[in-house]
């Protein structure tokens, strides 16, 4: 992951499953530019999931936002 005040580049991997399968690429690309703030990231994830009709399995948007913030430390 690359970032300054916002996400510049991100790769999400691990036990994060989404439907449809190509949704991870959509999520990653649409998170670019999001401010490094847990609430901003969670809100952006929720928006992307709803707009793209993506279903997450085994995690919540809050958990993913926490993981992204954790990767920034």
N, CA, C and O atoms as a CHARMM CRD file, in Angstrom:
* protein
*
  292
    1    1 UNK  N      0.84500  -1.16900   0.00000 PROA 1      0.00000
    2    1 UNK  CA     0.00000   0.00000   0.00000 PROA 1      0.00000
    3    1 UNK  C      0.89500   1.23700   0.00000 PROA 1      0.00000
    4    1 UNK  O      1.89500   1.29700   0.71500 PROA 1      0.00000
    5    2 UNK  N      0.52000   2.21200  -0.80700 PROA 2      0.00000
    6    2 UNK  CA     1.19600   3.50600  -0.81300 PROA 2      0.00000
    7    2 UNK  C      0.17300   4.56800  -0.43200 PROA 2      0.00000
    8    2 UNK  O     -0.98000   4.53200  -0.86300 PROA 2      0.00000
    9    3 UNK  N      0.62200   5.50900   0.38400 PROA 3      0.00000
   10    3 UNK  CA    -0.28700   6.55200   0.85100 PROA 3      0.00000
   11    3 UNK  C      0.50500   7.76000   1.32100 PROA 3      0.00000
   12    3 UNK  O      1.69100   7.66500   1.63800 PROA 3      0.00000
   13    4 UNK  N     -0.16600   8.87900   1.35800 PROA 4      0.00000
   14    4 UNK  CA     0.32000  10.05600   2.07100 PROA 4      0.00000
   15    4 UNK  C     -0.85900  10.47200   2.94500 PROA 4      0.00000
   16    4 UNK  O     -1.11500   9.81800   3.95500 PROA 4      0.00000
   17    5 UNK  N     -1.57300  11.51500   2.60500 PROA 5      0.00000
   18    5 UNK  CA    -2.80500  11.85000   3.32600 PROA 5      0.00000
   19    5 UNK  C     -3.98500  11.03300   2.81600 PROA 5      0.00000
   20    5 UNK  O     -5.03900  10.97700   3.45000 PROA 5      0.00000
   21    6 UNK  N     -3.79300  10.39600   1.65600 PROA 6      0.00000
   22    6 UNK  CA    -4.84000   9.59000   1.03300 PROA 6      0.00000
   23    6 UNK  C     -4.20400   8.32100   0.45900 PROA 6      0.00000
   24    6 UNK  O     -2.98200   8.22500   0.34500 PROA 6      0.00000
   25    7 UNK  N     -5.03400   7.36900   0.10800 PROA 7      0.00000
   26    7 UNK  CA    -4.56100   6.12000  -0.48800 PROA 7      0.00000
   27    7 UNK  C     -4.10200   6.40500  -1.91300 PROA 7      0.00000
   28    7 UNK  O     -4.85700   6.93900  -2.72500 PROA 7      0.00000
   29    8 UNK  N     -2.86000   6.04400  -2.20700 PROA 8      0.00000
   30    8 UNK  CA    -2.30200   6.22100  -3.54900 PROA 8      0.00000
   31    8 UNK  C     -2.30100   4.90400  -4.32400 PROA 8      0.00000
   32    8 UNK  O     -2.47900   4.88800  -5.54200 PROA 8      0.00000
   33    9 UNK  N     -2.09800   3.80500  -3.60100 PROA 9      0.00000
   34    9 UNK  CA    -2.07300   2.46900  -4.20500 PROA 9      0.00000
   35    9 UNK  C     -2.43700   1.47100  -3.11400 PROA 9      0.00000
   36    9 UNK  O     -1.99700   1.60400  -1.97200 PROA 9      0.00000
   37   10 UNK  N     -3.24100   0.47000  -3.46700 PROA 10     0.00000
   38   10 UNK  CA    -3.65700  -0.51300  -2.45700 PROA 10     0.00000
   39   10 UNK  C     -3.86600  -1.87100  -3.10200 PROA 10     0.00000
   40   10 UNK  O     -4.41000  -1.97700  -4.20100 PROA 10     0.00000
   41   11 UNK  N     -3.42400  -2.90700  -2.40200 PROA 11     0.00000
   42   11 UNK  CA    -3.68400  -4.29600  -2.77700 PROA 11     0.00000
   43   11 UNK  C     -4.29300  -4.96500  -1.55800 PROA 11     0.00000
   44   11 UNK  O     -3.67300  -5.01800  -0.49700 PROA 11     0.00000
   45   12 UNK  N     -5.49500  -5.47100  -1.70800 PROA 12     0.00000
   46   12 UNK  CA    -6.17800  -6.15700  -0.61700 PROA 12     0.00000
   47   12 UNK  C     -6.02600  -7.65000  -0.85300 PROA 12     0.00000
   48   12 UNK  O     -6.41300  -8.17600  -1.89700 PROA 12     0.00000
   49   13 UNK  N     -5.45100  -8.32400   0.14300 PROA 13     0.00000
   50   13 UNK  CA    -5.30600  -9.77700   0.02600 PROA 13     0.00000
   51   13 UNK  C     -5.45100 -10.39300   1.40100 PROA 13     0.00000
   52   13 UNK  O     -5.37300  -9.69700   2.41400 PROA 13     0.00000
   53   14 UNK  N     -5.65700 -11.67400   1.43500 PROA 14     0.00000
   54   14 UNK  CA    -5.89500 -12.37800   2.69500 PROA 14     0.00000
   55   14 UNK  C     -7.27600 -12.99600   2.66200 PROA 14     0.00000
   56   14 UNK  O     -7.76800 -13.37700   1.60000 PROA 14     0.00000
   57   15 UNK  N     -7.89300 -13.09500   3.80800 PROA 15     0.00000
   58   15 UNK  CA    -9.20100 -13.73900   3.92600 PROA 15     0.00000
   59   15 UNK  C    -10.33900 -12.75400   3.70500 PROA 15     0.00000
   60   15 UNK  O    -11.27500 -12.68300   4.50200 PROA 15     0.00000
   61   16 UNK  N    -10.25100 -12.00100   2.62600 PROA 16     0.00000
   62   16 UNK  CA   -11.31200 -11.07900   2.24200 PROA 16     0.00000
   63   16 UNK  C    -11.94800 -11.63200   0.97100 PROA 16     0.00000
   64   16 UNK  O    -11.32000 -11.64400  -0.08900 PROA 16     0.00000
   65   17 UNK  N    -13.18900 -12.08600   1.07900 PROA 17     0.00000
   66   17 UNK  CA   -13.86000 -12.66500  -0.07000 PROA 17     0.00000
   67   17 UNK  C    -15.02200 -11.77700  -0.49300 PROA 17     0.00000
   68   17 UNK  O    -15.79800 -11.30500   0.33800 PROA 17     0.00000
   69   18 UNK  N    -15.12600 -11.56100  -1.79400 PROA 18     0.00000
   70   18 UNK  CA   -16.17900 -10.72000  -2.34700 PROA 18     0.00000
   71   18 UNK  C    -16.86100 -11.44500  -3.49200 PROA 18     0.00000
   72   18 UNK  O    -16.25100 -12.26900  -4.17300 PROA 18     0.00000
   73   19 UNK  N    -18.12800 -11.13100  -3.69600 PROA 19     0.00000
   74   19 UNK  CA   -18.86400 -11.62400  -4.85700 PROA 19     0.00000
   75   19 UNK  C    -19.38700 -10.41800  -5.61400 PROA 19     0.00000
   76   19 UNK  O    -19.97000  -9.52100  -5.00400 PROA 19     0.00000
   77   20 UNK  N    -19.20000 -10.37000  -6.90700 PROA 20     0.00000
   78   20 UNK  CA   -18.52700 -11.34200  -7.76800 PROA 20     0.00000
   79   20 UNK  C    -17.01100 -11.33200  -7.55500 PROA 20     0.00000
   80   20 UNK  O    -16.46500 -10.41500  -6.94100 PROA 20     0.00000
   81   21 UNK  N    -16.34500 -12.35800  -8.07000 PROA 21     0.00000
   82   21 UNK  CA   -14.92500 -12.56000  -7.82100 PROA 21     0.00000
   83   21 UNK  C    -14.05000 -11.39700  -8.28000 PROA 21     0.00000
   84   21 UNK  O    -13.03000 -11.11800  -7.65000 PROA 21     0.00000
   85   22 UNK  N    -14.41800 -10.71900  -9.35200 PROA 22     0.00000
   86   22 UNK  CA   -13.59100  -9.60300  -9.85100 PROA 22     0.00000
   87   22 UNK  C    -13.81700  -8.31100  -9.05900 PROA 22     0.00000
   88   22 UNK  O    -13.25600  -7.26900  -9.39700 PROA 22     0.00000
   89   23 UNK  N    -14.62800  -8.37900  -8.02300 PROA 23     0.00000
   90   23 UNK  CA   -14.97100  -7.18800  -7.24700 PROA 23     0.00000
   91   23 UNK  C    -13.78300  -6.62100  -6.47700 PROA 23     0.00000
   92   23 UNK  O    -13.75200  -5.42200  -6.19900 PROA 23     0.00000
   93   24 UNK  N    -12.81600  -7.44800  -6.12900 PROA 24     0.00000
   94   24 UNK  CA   -11.67100  -6.94900  -5.36600 PROA 24     0.00000
   95   24 UNK  C    -10.91200  -5.88000  -6.14600 PROA 24     0.00000
   96   24 UNK  O    -10.45200  -4.89500  -5.56900 PROA 24     0.00000
   97   25 UNK  N    -10.78100  -6.07600  -7.46000 PROA 25     0.00000
   98   25 UNK  CA   -10.10300  -5.08900  -8.30000 PROA 25     0.00000
   99   25 UNK  C    -10.88300  -3.77400  -8.33200 PROA 25     0.00000
  100   25 UNK  O    -10.29200  -2.69500  -8.27800 PROA 25     0.00000
  101   26 UNK  N    -12.21200  -3.86900  -8.41900 PROA 26     0.00000
  102   26 UNK  CA   -13.04800  -2.66300  -8.40200 PROA 26     0.00000
  103   26 UNK  C    -12.89000  -1.92200  -7.08100 PROA 26     0.00000
  104   26 UNK  O    -12.73100  -0.70100  -7.05500 PROA 26     0.00000
  105   27 UNK  N    -12.93500  -2.66300  -5.99900 PROA 27     0.00000
  106   27 UNK  CA   -12.81700  -2.05600  -4.68000 PROA 27     0.00000
  107   27 UNK  C    -11.46000  -1.36700  -4.54000 PROA 27     0.00000
  108   27 UNK  O    -11.38700  -0.21700  -4.10600 PROA 27     0.00000
  109   28 UNK  N    -10.40500  -2.05500  -4.90000 PROA 28     0.00000
  110   28 UNK  CA    -9.06000  -1.48300  -4.79300 PROA 28     0.00000
  111   28 UNK  C     -8.93400  -0.20100  -5.60100 PROA 28     0.00000
  112   28 UNK  O     -8.45200   0.81000  -5.09000 PROA 28     0.00000
  113   29 UNK  N     -9.36200  -0.23300  -6.85200 PROA 29     0.00000
  114   29 UNK  CA    -9.19300   0.93800  -7.71700 PROA 29     0.00000
  115   29 UNK  C    -10.02800   2.12000  -7.23900 PROA 29     0.00000
  116   29 UNK  O     -9.60800   3.26900  -7.37300 PROA 29     0.00000
  117   30 UNK  N    -11.20500   1.84800  -6.68500 PROA 30     0.00000
  118   30 UNK  CA   -12.07600   2.93600  -6.25900 PROA 30     0.00000
  119   30 UNK  C    -11.73100   3.48300  -4.87200 PROA 30     0.00000
  120   30 UNK  O    -12.27400   4.50700  -4.45800 PROA 30     0.00000
  121   31 UNK  N    -10.83600   2.80900  -4.15800 PROA 31     0.00000
  122   31 UNK  CA   -10.36600   3.32800  -2.87500 PROA 31     0.00000
  123   31 UNK  C     -9.23800   4.34700  -3.05600 PROA 31     0.00000
  124   31 UNK  O     -8.92900   5.09900  -2.13200 PROA 31     0.00000
  125   32 UNK  N     -8.62600   4.37400  -4.23900 PROA 32     0.00000
  126   32 UNK  CA    -7.56500   5.33500  -4.51700 PROA 32     0.00000
  127   32 UNK  C     -8.11500   6.75000  -4.31300 PROA 32     0.00000
  128   32 UNK  O     -9.18900   7.09300  -4.80800 PROA 32     0.00000
  129   33 UNK  N     -7.35900   7.55400  -3.58100 PROA 33     0.00000
  130   33 UNK  CA    -7.77500   8.93300  -3.31300 PROA 33     0.00000
  131   33 UNK  C     -8.54400   9.11500  -2.01900 PROA 33     0.00000
  132   33 UNK  O     -8.81300  10.24500  -1.61200 PROA 33     0.00000
  133   34 UNK  N     -8.90300   8.01200  -1.36500 PROA 34     0.00000
  134   34 UNK  CA    -9.63400   8.11500  -0.10200 PROA 34     0.00000
  135   34 UNK  C     -8.68500   8.57800   1.00000 PROA 34     0.00000
  136   34 UNK  O     -7.57100   8.06900   1.12600 PROA 34     0.00000
  137   35 UNK  N     -9.13100   9.53700   1.78700 PROA 35     0.00000
  138   35 UNK  CA    -8.34600  10.07500   2.89600 PROA 35     0.00000
  139   35 UNK  C     -8.06200   8.97300   3.91500 PROA 35     0.00000
  140   35 UNK  O     -8.91600   8.12600   4.17700 PROA 35     0.00000
  141   36 UNK  N     -6.85600   8.98900   4.48800 PROA 36     0.00000
  142   36 UNK  CA    -6.47100   8.00400   5.49700 PROA 36     0.00000
  143   36 UNK  C     -7.14900   8.37100   6.82500 PROA 36     0.00000
  144   36 UNK  O     -6.57500   9.03600   7.68800 PROA 36     0.00000
  145   37 UNK  N     -8.38100   7.91000   6.94000 PROA 37     0.00000
  146   37 UNK  CA    -9.21900   8.12500   8.11600 PROA 37     0.00000
  147   37 UNK  C    -10.19400   6.96300   8.16000 PROA 37     0.00000
  148   37 UNK  O    -10.85000   6.66900   7.16000 PROA 37     0.00000
  149   38 UNK  N    -10.30000   6.29700   9.30400 PROA 38     0.00000
  150   38 UNK  CA   -11.13600   5.09100   9.40500 PROA 38     0.00000
  151   38 UNK  C    -12.56500   5.33400   8.92900 PROA 38     0.00000
  152   38 UNK  O    -13.09700   4.53500   8.15800 PROA 38     0.00000
  153   39 UNK  N    -13.19200   6.41500   9.37100 PROA 39     0.00000
  154   39 UNK  CA   -14.58300   6.67800   8.98600 PROA 39     0.00000
  155   39 UNK  C    -14.70700   6.98000   7.49500 PROA 39     0.00000
  156   39 UNK  O    -15.66400   6.54700   6.85400 PROA 39     0.00000
  157   40 UNK  N    -13.75100   7.71500   6.94300 PROA 40     0.00000
  158   40 UNK  CA   -13.78600   8.02500   5.51100 PROA 40     0.00000
  159   40 UNK  C    -13.61700   6.75500   4.68500 PROA 40     0.00000
  160   40 UNK  O    -14.29100   6.57500   3.67100 PROA 40     0.00000
  161   41 UNK  N    -12.71800   5.87700   5.12100 PROA 41     0.00000
  162   41 UNK  CA   -12.48700   4.62600   4.39000 PROA 41     0.00000
  163   41 UNK  C    -13.71600   3.72800   4.48200 PROA 41     0.00000
  164   41 UNK  O    -14.14200   3.15800   3.47800 PROA 41     0.00000
  165   42 UNK  N    -14.29700   3.59700   5.69200 PROA 42     0.00000
  166   42 UNK  CA   -15.50000   2.76400   5.86900 PROA 42     0.00000
  167   42 UNK  C    -16.64500   3.28100   5.00000 PROA 42     0.00000
  168   42 UNK  O    -17.31800   2.50600   4.32000 PROA 42     0.00000
  169   43 UNK  N    -16.85700   4.58300   5.02700 PROA 43     0.00000
  170   43 UNK  CA   -17.92800   5.18200   4.22400 PROA 43     0.00000
  171   43 UNK  C    -17.70600   4.91800   2.74200 PROA 43     0.00000
  172   43 UNK  O    -18.64700   4.58600   2.02100 PROA 43     0.00000
  173   44 UNK  N    -16.46600   5.06300   2.28400 PROA 44     0.00000
  174   44 UNK  CA   -16.13600   4.82000   0.87400 PROA 44     0.00000
  175   44 UNK  C    -16.36100   3.35300   0.52000 PROA 44     0.00000
  176   44 UNK  O    -16.92000   3.05700  -0.53600 PROA 44     0.00000
  177   45 UNK  N    -15.93700   2.43400   1.38000 PROA 45     0.00000
  178   45 UNK  CA   -16.15300   1.00400   1.13500 PROA 45     0.00000
  179   45 UNK  C    -17.64300   0.72100   1.02900 PROA 45     0.00000
  180   45 UNK  O    -18.07800   0.05400   0.09000 PROA 45     0.00000
  181   46 UNK  N    -18.43700   1.21900   1.97900 PROA 46     0.00000
  182   46 UNK  CA   -19.89400   1.01000   1.95400 PROA 46     0.00000
  183   46 UNK  C    -20.49500   1.52600   0.64300 PROA 46     0.00000
  184   46 UNK  O    -21.33900   0.86600   0.03800 PROA 46     0.00000
  185   47 UNK  N    -20.05800   2.69200   0.21800 PROA 47     0.00000
  186   47 UNK  CA   -20.56200   3.28700  -1.01900 PROA 47     0.00000
  187   47 UNK  C    -20.22300   2.42400  -2.23300 PROA 47     0.00000
  188   47 UNK  O    -21.06800   2.19800  -3.09900 PROA 47     0.00000
  189   48 UNK  N    -18.98700   1.94900  -2.29000 PROA 48     0.00000
  190   48 UNK  CA   -18.55900   1.11000  -3.41600 PROA 48     0.00000
  191   48 UNK  C    -19.34200  -0.20000  -3.43200 PROA 48     0.00000
  192   48 UNK  O    -19.82600  -0.62400  -4.48200 PROA 48     0.00000
  193   49 UNK  N    -19.46800  -0.83900  -2.27100 PROA 49     0.00000
  194   49 UNK  CA   -20.19500  -2.11100  -2.19400 PROA 49     0.00000
  195   49 UNK  C    -21.63200  -1.94600  -2.67900 PROA 49     0.00000
  196   49 UNK  O    -22.12800  -2.76400  -3.45300 PROA 49     0.00000
  197   50 UNK  N    -22.29400  -0.89300  -2.22400 PROA 50     0.00000
  198   50 UNK  CA   -23.68600  -0.66300  -2.61100 PROA 50     0.00000
  199   50 UNK  C    -23.81600  -0.33700  -4.09600 PROA 50     0.00000
  200   50 UNK  O    -24.64300  -0.92400  -4.79300 PROA 50     0.00000
  201   51 UNK  N    -23.00700   0.59100  -4.57600 PROA 51     0.00000
  202   51 UNK  CA   -23.09400   1.03200  -5.96800 PROA 51     0.00000
  203   51 UNK  C    -22.77400  -0.10000  -6.94900 PROA 51     0.00000
  204   51 UNK  O    -23.42000  -0.22500  -7.99000 PROA 51     0.00000
  205   52 UNK  N    -21.78200  -0.91800  -6.61600 PROA 52     0.00000
  206   52 UNK  CA   -21.32900  -1.98100  -7.52000 PROA 52     0.00000
  207   52 UNK  C    -22.05500  -3.31100  -7.29500 PROA 52     0.00000
  208   52 UNK  O    -21.84300  -4.26600  -8.04100 PROA 52     0.00000
  209   53 UNK  N    -22.90700  -3.37400  -6.27300 PROA 53     0.00000
  210   53 UNK  CA   -23.61700  -4.62500  -5.97700 PROA 53     0.00000
  211   53 UNK  C    -22.67600  -5.72700  -5.51900 PROA 53     0.00000
  212   53 UNK  O    -22.85100  -6.89300  -5.87300 PROA 53     0.00000
  213   54 UNK  N    -21.67900  -5.35100  -4.72800 PROA 54     0.00000
  214   54 UNK  CA   -20.67100  -6.29400  -4.24700 PROA 54     0.00000
  215   54 UNK  C    -21.07800  -6.81900  -2.88000 PROA 54     0.00000
  216   54 UNK  O    -21.51700  -6.06300  -2.01300 PROA 54     0.00000
  217   55 UNK  N    -20.92300  -8.14000  -2.69900 PROA 55     0.00000
  218   55 UNK  CA   -21.24500  -8.77300  -1.42700 PROA 55     0.00000
  219   55 UNK  C    -19.97300  -9.24100  -0.74400 PROA 55     0.00000
  220   55 UNK  O    -19.26200 -10.08300  -1.29300 PROA 55     0.00000
  221   56 UNK  N    -19.66400  -8.71900   0.44200 PROA 56     0.00000
  222   56 UNK  CA   -18.49900  -9.21400   1.18100 PROA 56     0.00000
  223   56 UNK  C    -18.86500 -10.45000   2.00400 PROA 56     0.00000
  224   56 UNK  O    -19.99200 -10.56800   2.48400 PROA 56     0.00000
  225   57 UNK  N    -17.92000 -11.36300   2.16600 PROA 57     0.00000
  226   57 UNK  CA   -18.13000 -12.56400   2.97600 PROA 57     0.00000
  227   57 UNK  C    -17.02400 -12.65600   4.02100 PROA 57     0.00000
  228   57 UNK  O    -15.84200 -12.63400   3.67800 PROA 57     0.00000
  229   58 UNK  N    -17.40000 -12.75900   5.28600 PROA 58     0.00000
  230   58 UNK  CA   -16.44200 -12.97200   6.35500 PROA 58     0.00000
  231   58 UNK  C    -15.83400 -11.71600   6.93300 PROA 58     0.00000
  232   58 UNK  O    -14.92500 -11.80500   7.75800 PROA 58     0.00000
  233   59 UNK  N    -16.30100 -10.55500   6.53300 PROA 59     0.00000
  234   59 UNK  CA   -15.79800  -9.29800   7.09200 PROA 59     0.00000
  235   59 UNK  C    -16.81100  -8.19700   6.86400 PROA 59     0.00000
  236   59 UNK  O    -17.70000  -8.30500   6.01900 PROA 59     0.00000
  237   60 UNK  N    -16.65500  -7.12900   7.64100 PROA 60     0.00000
  238   60 UNK  CA   -17.49900  -5.94900   7.48300 PROA 60     0.00000
  239   60 UNK  C    -16.65900  -4.81200   6.91700 PROA 60     0.00000
  240   60 UNK  O    -15.43100  -4.88700   6.90100 PROA 60     0.00000
  241   61 UNK  N    -17.31200  -3.78300   6.46400 PROA 61     0.00000
  242   61 UNK  CA   -16.58600  -2.62100   5.95800 PROA 61     0.00000
  243   61 UNK  C    -15.76300  -1.98100   7.08000 PROA 61     0.00000
  244   61 UNK  O    -14.67900  -1.45500   6.82800 PROA 61     0.00000
  245   62 UNK  N    -16.26200  -2.02300   8.29200 PROA 62     0.00000
  246   62 UNK  CA   -15.51700  -1.46600   9.42600 PROA 62     0.00000
  247   62 UNK  C    -14.23600  -2.26400   9.67600 PROA 62     0.00000
  248   62 UNK  O    -13.18400  -1.67700   9.92900 PROA 62     0.00000
  249   63 UNK  N    -14.31500  -3.58900   9.60700 PROA 63     0.00000
  250   63 UNK  CA   -13.13800  -4.42000   9.79800 PROA 63     0.00000
  251   63 UNK  C    -12.09500  -4.17600   8.70300 PROA 63     0.00000
  252   63 UNK  O    -10.89700  -4.12500   8.98400 PROA 63     0.00000
  253   64 UNK  N    -12.54700  -4.02800   7.46800 PROA 64     0.00000
  254   64 UNK  CA   -11.62200  -3.75700   6.37700 PROA 64     0.00000
  255   64 UNK  C    -10.99300  -2.37700   6.54800 PROA 64     0.00000
  256   64 UNK  O     -9.79600  -2.21300   6.31300 PROA 64     0.00000
  257   65 UNK  N    -11.77500  -1.39300   6.95100 PROA 65     0.00000
  258   65 UNK  CA   -11.23400  -0.04800   7.19000 PROA 65     0.00000
  259   65 UNK  C    -10.17900  -0.09500   8.30600 PROA 65     0.00000
  260   65 UNK  O     -9.14200   0.56000   8.20800 PROA 65     0.00000
  261   66 UNK  N    -10.44200  -0.85800   9.34800 PROA 66     0.00000
  262   66 UNK  CA    -9.47500  -1.00400  10.44900 PROA 66     0.00000
  263   66 UNK  C     -8.19300  -1.66300   9.95600 PROA 66     0.00000
  264   66 UNK  O     -7.10000  -1.26800  10.36300 PROA 66     0.00000
  265   67 UNK  N     -8.31300  -2.65900   9.08600 PROA 67     0.00000
  266   67 UNK  CA    -7.13500  -3.34200   8.53500 PROA 67     0.00000
  267   67 UNK  C     -6.31400  -2.38600   7.67900 PROA 67     0.00000
  268   67 UNK  O     -5.08400  -2.40900   7.72300 PROA 67     0.00000
  269   68 UNK  N     -6.98300  -1.55500   6.90800 PROA 68     0.00000
  270   68 UNK  CA    -6.28000  -0.57200   6.06100 PROA 68     0.00000
  271   68 UNK  C     -5.55700   0.44400   6.94700 PROA 68     0.00000
  272   68 UNK  O     -4.39500   0.76200   6.69400 PROA 68     0.00000
  273   69 UNK  N     -6.22500   0.95500   7.97500 PROA 69     0.00000
  274   69 UNK  CA    -5.59600   1.89800   8.89300 PROA 69     0.00000
  275   69 UNK  C     -4.40800   1.22700   9.59600 PROA 69     0.00000
  276   69 UNK  O     -3.36400   1.85100   9.78400 PROA 69     0.00000
  277   70 UNK  N     -4.56900  -0.02600   9.97600 PROA 70     0.00000
  278   70 UNK  CA    -3.48100  -0.76600  10.61300 PROA 70     0.00000
  279   70 UNK  C     -2.27200  -0.91300   9.70900 PROA 70     0.00000
  280   70 UNK  O     -1.13500  -0.89400  10.18000 PROA 70     0.00000
  281   71 UNK  N     -2.51100  -1.05900   8.41200 PROA 71     0.00000
  282   71 UNK  CA    -1.41300  -1.19100   7.44000 PROA 71     0.00000
  283   71 UNK  C     -0.66000   0.12700   7.27300 PROA 71     0.00000
  284   71 UNK  O      0.47700   0.14100   6.80200 PROA 71     0.00000
  285   72 UNK  N     -1.28500   1.21300   7.65100 PROA 72     0.00000
  286   72 UNK  CA    -0.65600   2.54200   7.53100 PROA 72     0.00000
  287   72 UNK  C      0.26200   2.85500   8.70500 PROA 72     0.00000
  288   72 UNK  O      0.99900   3.84000   8.66800 PROA 72     0.00000
  289   73 UNK  N      0.22700   2.04500   9.72700 PROA 73     0.00000
  290   73 UNK  CA     1.03500   2.33500  10.93400 PROA 73     0.00000
  291   73 UNK  C      2.40600   1.72800  10.82500 PROA 73     0.00000
  292   73 UNK  O      3.21800   1.86700  11.74000 PROA 73     0.00000
